[in-house]
Amino acid sequence: MRPARTESGAVAAAASAVELLDGPALLDSARIHRLVSRIAASSARTTLARAYAQGAVEVRARLALDSVPTPVVILRSALAGYRVESYTQSAATVAIWRVGIVGSGASVQPQQSWRTETVSLVWEHGWRVTSFASTPGPTPPLPQTADATTTGDLFAEIPHFTAFSHAEP
């Protein structure tokens, strides 16, 4: 079911686009191509597909996915909030605040990343993405704590948790 031609429908489409193109999807260029084809406006499809294909190559290299043995990789994110920047029945811009967790047993220590993903949309037989922009934060401070999980334990435990999809199991 496609989101309605309303402000809340634009928010739902923006949130869905951020969720779909985040995390594990970044590691699969064929999946990214299919997703971009599905959610992008016709005028933005080629540009977004090219940008995400290049991003997938960079992420795979940064996480050393092609190393032997294949490392345990952590790529998770969760949406924390949204703000409607602008809305009309034909176009909208929605800022999505999210937190991500990334790590690779081969190259990147597990770390958090708070970002604001600004999604521009147009109505084209449904809400379609015309562009994404990503900026850091807002990032809440974390207390220095002795309770932090060790890197080895994170790589051992996190893969045993299944990611939610729209807060549904």
C-alpha positions as CSV (number, residue, x, y, z in Angstrom):
1,M,0.0,0.0,0.0
2,R,1.5,3.3,-1.0
3,P,1.5,6.3,1.4
4,A,-1.4,8.8,0.9
5,R,-1.0,12.2,-0.8
6,T,-0.9,13.9,2.6
7,E,1.8,15.3,4.9
8,S,1.8,12.1,7.0
9,G,2.0,10.1,3.8
10,A,5.1,12.1,2.8
11,V,6.6,11.4,6.2
12,A,5.9,7.7,5.9
13,A,7.5,7.6,2.4
14,A,10.6,9.4,3.6
15,A,11.0,7.2,6.6
16,S,10.5,4.1,4.5
17,A,13.1,5.3,2.0
18,V,15.7,5.9,4.7
19,E,15.0,2.4,6.2
20,L,15.1,0.6,2.9
21,L,18.4,2.1,1.8
22,D,20.2,1.8,5.1
23,G,22.2,-1.0,6.7
24,P,22.5,-4.3,5.0
25,A,21.0,-3.0,1.7
26,L,24.2,-1.0,1.2
27,L,26.2,-4.2,0.9
28,D,24.1,-5.5,-2.1
29,S,24.4,-3.4,-5.2
30,A,21.7,-5.4,-7.1
31,R,19.3,-4.9,-4.1
32,I,20.1,-1.2,-4.0
33,H,19.4,-0.9,-7.7
34,R,16.0,-2.5,-7.3
35,L,15.1,-0.3,-4.3
36,V,16.2,2.9,-6.0
37,S,14.2,2.0,-9.1
38,R,11.1,1.5,-6.9
39,I,11.3,4.6,-4.7
40,A,13.0,7.3,-6.8
41,A,11.3,9.8,-9.0
42,S,12.0,9.2,-12.7
43,S,14.1,12.3,-13.0
44,A,16.4,11.2,-10.1
45,R,16.6,7.5,-10.7
46,T,19.9,7.4,-12.6
47,T,21.7,9.9,-10.3
48,L,20.5,8.1,-7.1
49,A,21.3,4.6,-8.5
50,R,24.9,5.8,-9.4
51,A,25.4,7.4,-6.0
52,Y,24.2,4.4,-4.1
53,A,26.2,1.9,-6.3
54,Q,29.3,3.9,-5.5
55,G,28.4,4.1,-1.8
56,A,28.0,0.3,-1.7
57,V,31.5,-0.1,-3.2
58,E,32.9,2.3,-0.6
59,V,31.1,0.6,2.4
60,R,32.2,-2.9,1.3
61,A,35.8,-1.7,1.1
62,R,35.7,0.2,4.4
63,L,34.2,-2.8,6.2
64,A,36.7,-5.2,4.5
65,L,33.9,-7.4,3.4
66,D,36.0,-9.2,0.8
67,S,38.7,-10.2,3.2
68,V,39.3,-13.8,4.3
69,P,37.8,-14.9,6.5
70,T,34.7,-12.9,6.0
71,P,34.4,-10.6,9.0
72,V,31.4,-10.3,11.3
73,V,29.7,-7.0,10.3
74,I,27.3,-4.9,12.3
75,L,25.1,-2.5,10.2
76,R,22.0,-1.5,12.1
77,S,19.9,1.7,12.3
78,A,16.8,3.0,14.0
79,L,14.7,6.0,13.3
80,A,14.4,8.4,16.2
81,G,12.2,11.2,14.9
82,Y,11.2,13.4,12.0
83,R,10.6,17.0,11.1
84,V,8.6,18.2,8.1
85,E,10.7,20.9,6.4
86,S,8.1,21.7,3.7
87,Y,4.9,20.2,2.3
88,T,2.5,20.7,-0.6
89,Q,0.4,18.1,-2.3
90,S,3.0,17.8,-5.1
91,A,6.3,18.0,-3.1
92,A,7.7,17.6,0.4
93,T,10.9,17.7,2.3
94,V,11.2,15.6,5.4
95,A,14.2,15.4,7.8
96,I,14.6,12.0,9.5
97,W,16.7,11.7,12.6
98,R,18.3,8.3,13.1
99,V,21.0,6.5,14.9
100,G,23.2,3.8,13.2
101,I,25.6,1.3,14.6
102,V,28.5,0.1,12.3
103,G,31.4,-2.2,12.8
104,S,33.5,-4.8,11.1
105,G,35.5,-7.5,12.8
106,A,38.2,-6.8,10.2
107,S,38.5,-3.0,10.0
108,V,36.1,-0.8,12.0
109,Q,35.5,-0.9,15.8
110,P,31.8,-0.8,16.6
111,Q,30.6,2.8,16.8
112,Q,27.4,4.8,16.8
113,S,26.5,7.5,14.3
114,W,23.6,10.0,14.8
115,R,22.5,11.6,11.5
116,T,19.7,13.7,10.0
117,E,18.7,12.4,6.6
118,T,16.8,15.0,4.6
119,V,14.6,13.4,2.0
120,S,13.1,15.4,-0.9
121,L,10.0,13.9,-2.5
122,V,7.6,14.6,-5.3
123,W,4.2,13.1,-6.0
124,E,4.6,10.9,-9.1
125,H,1.8,8.3,-8.8
126,G,2.9,8.0,-5.2
127,W,5.6,9.8,-3.2
128,R,9.0,9.4,-4.9
129,V,12.4,10.5,-3.8
130,T,14.2,13.2,-5.7
131,S,17.2,13.6,-3.4
132,F,18.8,12.6,-0.1
133,A,21.1,14.8,2.0
134,S,22.8,13.6,5.2
135,T,24.2,15.7,8.0
136,P,25.7,14.8,11.4
137,G,23.5,14.8,14.5
138,P,22.0,15.9,16.6
139,T,24.1,13.6,18.8
140,P,23.2,13.1,22.5
141,P,26.2,12.8,24.8
142,L,26.9,9.3,26.2
143,P,28.4,9.1,29.7
144,Q,31.7,7.5,30.1
145,T,30.9,4.1,31.6
146,A,32.5,1.0,32.7
147,D,29.3,-0.8,31.6
148,A,30.2,-0.6,27.9
149,T,30.2,-4.0,26.1
150,T,33.6,-5.1,24.9
151,T,34.2,-5.2,21.1
152,G,34.5,-9.0,21.0
153,D,31.2,-9.4,22.9
154,L,29.4,-6.9,20.6
155,F,30.5,-8.9,17.5
156,A,29.4,-12.1,19.3
157,E,26.0,-10.9,20.5
158,I,24.6,-8.4,17.9
159,P,24.4,-10.9,15.0
160,H,22.0,-13.0,17.2
161,F,19.4,-10.2,17.3
162,T,17.1,-9.9,14.3
163,A,16.5,-6.4,13.1
164,F,12.9,-5.0,13.3
165,S,11.2,-3.9,10.1
166,H,8.8,-1.0,10.9
167,A,8.8,-2.2,14.5
168,E,7.2,-5.5,13.6
169,P,8.9,-8.8,14.2
